[in-house]
């Protein structure tokens, strides 16, 4: 059932993005009286799952879910319709339109992608608001357990002050991604500030480890159940350890360290039980454990216990607009940084490029509209940016040649555009094979 839910979200998101992207080409084409022969969701190689002709346009659904397309008359595209191009230009054809009209038609798809992302972020700000913990409220710093973070120089208890010069205001969903993309992070440790330079190949280091958060909030040692054989019957479910062997142990990482240093000993402890401090004695095994299972506490529970102050901010519709626009801008800039890292061989980030399996796996196995729209907005930005790359066969390639025509006053020959389209198509297939090959390699290695 989990895979059905993931697949449903994946296909719904992909279909929505493809249809709206192609509408971005279709609408200006029709406004400029350019004939659109086909409008397809997915590719109809050899045959279609569904098709219907309305007016001069055939609308359909193909069987190969690798994208979609609109076939515009008189345009050199992936269809490589040389027979049509050999005929004299007709008034309704793409090639007969002024360069500025053709440019608008080609930019329509990516424009819709960016607008869609910003609309989603505005809608999410209005519908869900923001729930966060202010970074200033993390008095005892953050939890650092990731080996790559430790190797880079971070330690548990560090306070993150700024990332690449931008002050860390809130501990939120974006913090870990911001750290991954960072060049340097300013921290405070024992009252002293210092700058940590992030390793150039940090992304590659992360890829060699199990997935997990780079930075997380420190949580208390909350007991869910006690094993009778442990001899620690003085402990009760829902107890929170706050002191061990006379040492402060408000957090799980502190308890773990103290237990490791007191293997095989019986030591005093203080637990928080029904909001009262209760002294107990605990036995530490030779393995450095108490023989209890630990139950995680959600952020609301931690707030009630006074560990963190959780802030929720709701926005009116008009307040949501600047919030959504800022979020969209940040995501757009962030994805630009990711691309820069991927194309920089020193970072080895290209090893983490994923294909359709990677996109599929980011959707949750339970249905969540909040998660769905968050992922769809990000994918819309990714689709827009990728399509703007100056590669023939992509929108960005067409835009590049059109800008050349507008600036120089000379139109590239049809033969040149045909050859460029072939080169671009081969390059795209290579990138597609590389990305999906990465997915297969990771699956086999794991």
Secondary structure, DSSP 4 states (H G I P E B T S, - for coil): -HHHHHHHHHHHHHHHHHHHHHHHHHHHHHHTT--EEEEEEEEEEEEEEEEEEETTEEEEEEEEEEEEEEEETT--STT--HHHHHSPP-TTSGGGS-HHHHHHHHHHHHHHHHHHHHHHHHHHHHHH-EEEEEGGG-TT-EE---HHHHHHT--TT-EEEEETTEE--EE-TTHHHHHHH-SEEEEEETTEEEEEEPPTTHHHHHHTS----SSEE---EEEEEE-GGGT-TT--TT-EEEEETTEE--SHHHHHHHHHTTTT-EEEEEEEETTEEEEEEEEPPTTS--SEEE----HHHHHHTTS--EEEE---HHHHHHHHHHHHHHHHHHHHHHHHHHT-GGGTGGGG---HHHHHHTS-SS--HHHHHHHHHHHHHHHHHHHTSS-TTSHHHHHHHHHHHHHHS-PPPHHHHHHHHHHHHHHHHHHHHHHHHHHHHHHHH-
